[in-house]
Amino acid sequence: MRYFDCGTLIDGFSDDPVHDARVVVEDGTVAAVGPREEVSAPEDADRVDCTGEVVVPGLVDAHVHLQGSRSMDPMDWVTDSTALGTARATADLRSLLSAGFTAVRDVGSTTGLALRDAVDEGAIPGPRVYTSGQAISQTAGHGDVHFLPAEWVEDGDGISTLADGPAECRKEARRRFREGVDCLKIMTTGGVLSEKDAPDQSQFTDAEIGAMTEEARRVGVPVASHAQGAPGIKSALRNGVDTIEHGFYLDEEAVDLFRETGATFVPTLSIMHRIVNHGADHGVPEYGLEKSREASEAHYDAVRRAYEAGIPIAAGTDFIGPDLVPHGENALELELLADEVGMTEMDAIRAATSMAGRTVADDAVGGITEGKYADLVALEADPLDDVSAVRDVAAVYRGGERVAV
């Protein structure tokens, strides 16, 4: 047992910080937390002195790809081996942990399941990994490899497999559950980095989406949908998905559906920001640059309206590893939520803690309250003054144990 004495504590839920706080940790989880005068120090417990620091929950990136990519060229994504990607991704996991990210949701990779298990058994250091394995796309959908002959990718390639019709969709979902995934990732619209579709084009029919979400409900697995245009967003929400990823174009009906369903919005502002501002210098294909520029302002507007409407918003970067979108720079999402969307600093922190915790099927993720994992980050500056202070990491603790940073 140990306890942390904190100069200031932000728990990821409350509207106000607690000054002169104490967190008691037992068996890797929070046993007690509150003002120091109200929480007794356990006898014979180790004391961790954070009285000169601001302590926040371990941060959560709710949308990453742990594929170990090092290029923005889609051909490299197809030809790089899973073995090479896994090796690279072990370095990415260290970078994430050093940056204060103690949990990530990997929503499309061939590496995530093995990485998750290696982290869990202590073979490699890293954040807690919650993974969908490969995503599921329709033929000619966002997860298809449009520039290759169809017969080369009939069974899918890279971070997605293909399914058409309710029966195939149902079977593909069941294959994921057989693999032991933590969530299911589907594609209900086109996208920016897929060559021959567009963000406003709907993908999968209601019957196909419903088949996958029905199977997921049976086994208690949440469903994430890549959904950028309003029609595909609404189809996903009507048919039971738990999170909407990207959400470039929200109309009022979509906002109402978020309210009715309680779904969480993961807007992934960071990858769009980097592509629009620097993508041309990093080999992003011209079609991706054009679609990103076209959608950029609508994307920010959608997130602002969602925030004003009180829709739960979780921080997720969609980072995949190359220099343009490297793991370790994931705090950018909090900065964009504050600076471009207008979130308060506290709400931006909540987006990367308790709100991001909503996206995984593990109630112990995403805050510093009794029963949660004792995942803590000690900061040298106060993120309530400027949320970019989450980059000033003094120490990271996972399950109450300090990890190297």
C-alpha positions, 0 to 999 in steps of 0.5 A: 500500500502507498499514498500520494500527497498532492499539491493539487489534484484534478480527479477527471470528474469534479468541476473544481480541483482539490488542493492539498489532496491525498490518494491512497492506493491499494493493489493498484487501485484507488482506495481513498481520495480527498483533502489530506485532512479528511483522508488518513495516511495508512500505517506502514504505507509508502508515501509519494511526495507530489506536494509541489505538483499537479496530479491528474488522472492518467490520460486516455487516447480514445482513438489510435492505430497501433500499427507501427506505421512510419509513412503516410503513403497508403502503399506502405501501410499495405506492404509493411509486415505486421511483424515490423509494425509490432516492433515499431509499435512497442516504441510507440507504446513507450512514447505514449506512456512517457507522455502521460497516456496510461490507456489507449483504444486501438480502433484498427490494427493487426498488432493490437491484440498481441500488444495488449497481451504483451503489456498485460503480462509485463513483457513490454511497458505501455499503457493499457490497450483496448483494441478492436483488432482489424476494423470491418468495412464494406467492399469499396468502403473506407477500409478497402484498399481502393488502388489494388485489384479487388482479388488481392484484397477480397479478405481485406488487407491491413487494418480492415477486413471486408464484409457485405450483406448482413450474414457476412457482417454478422460472421465477421463480427463473430470472428472478432469476438473469437479473437478476443477483441475489447471493442468492434470497429465498423465503417459507416461512411467514406473517409479522407485517406481512402481513395475512391469514396468521400466522407459524406457517402454512407456505407453499410445498410441499416441491416448490416450495421444492425447485424454487427451491433446485435452480435456485439450486444450479446457479448457486451462489446462496445461498437465504434463507427468511423462516421464522417457524413451526417447520413452515415452518422445517423445510420450508426446511431439509429442502429446502436453504435456506442461511439462516433469517430470523426463526425465531420458533418453533424446536422440537428437530427444527428445531435438529437440522436446523440442525446437519445442514445447517449453515444460518445463523440470522438472527433479526432481533431488532431489528425485533420489539423496535422494533415491540413497544415503539414500533410503536403510535406509528409507524403499525404496523397493529394486526394487526402489533402483535398478532402481534409481541406474541404471538411476542416471548418465543418469539422470544427463547427460540428464539434463546437455544436456538439459541445454546446449541446452537452454531447459527451466528447472524448479525446482521440487523435487518430495518430498512427506513428509517422512523423506527421502524426506521432505517438507521444504528441497526443496532448495536441487533442486537448489543446485543439479542444480548448483553443479551437472548440472553446472547451474550458481547460477542465472540460478538455482534461475530462475529455481525455479522462472520464469521457474517454473512459466511457469508450472502453468496457472497463469501468476502472479507466478514466479518473481518480476516484475510489475503485479506479485504476491508480493511473496518475500523472504528476505535472510540473505546471497547472493545466487549468491555467493552460491545458498544454501543461499536460505536456510538462510531465514530471512522473507517470504512475500506472497502477500506483507504480512509477514508470520510466519517462 
